[in-house]
Amino acid sequence: MAKSELETIKATLDKAVATTREKAATLAQRHEALIKEREAVRFAPEPLDECIANAQRLVDEAHAQAVRERGVNVVRDLSGGLRLPEGARTERVVEPMLPRIAPELDGRLNVQDLVLVFPELLKQGLERVVREAGAEHGLDSKARAKRLAEIDAELARIAAEHEELRAGASGVVSIEPLPEVHRRIAFEQSRAASQLTVTVKGAR
């Protein structure tokens, strides 16, 4: 075989190797970018409106619970009247008084105290915090699930294409395998499906 033919074969092989490596690198970069996007989509805060709605719902629920647990004591303090102190044998008249909103010894107010008397003010304050926080809010649940499904499908396609490329280049070009993420994704999907099933059953 002539030297020129060998040089041509070598050049062709070198070009094929370079092309294979470049394609593998492109797939790996896209794979890495998708993994980062997937994590960002999964862990991003809820949309702004949903965060505010959550705040209002949580305050309403906490207020209702605080009234159930502490409302009677507030009424007793405001009404005054006859009282029989613990351990005493005779009752005494107690004047109406402002209730102690913070029953702890240090007298500090916490959110549970505020929610008892100032639920609407607390809602406004939380909404202001959410709006002014400057957080990067994510997608709503439906759009989030749709985007995650798209990313997972593309990750699977890239993994299959990359593995096929590695198998075809075996013995010629050394290509590092992609990070193993698909088992974790499958586990996350299975857990999400289980949680959805529990939620649906609980809603019946």
Secondary structure, DSSP 4 states (H G I P E B T S, - for coil): --HHHHHHHHHHHHHHHHHHHHHHHHHHHHHHHHHHHHHHHHHSPPPHHHHHHHHHHHHHHHHHHHHHHHHHHHHHHHH-EEE--TT-SS-EEE------S--STT----HHHHHHH-HHHHHHHHHHHHHHS-------HHHHHHHHHHHHHHHHHHHHHHHHHHHHHTTT---PPPP--HHHHHHHHHHHHHHHHHHHHHH-
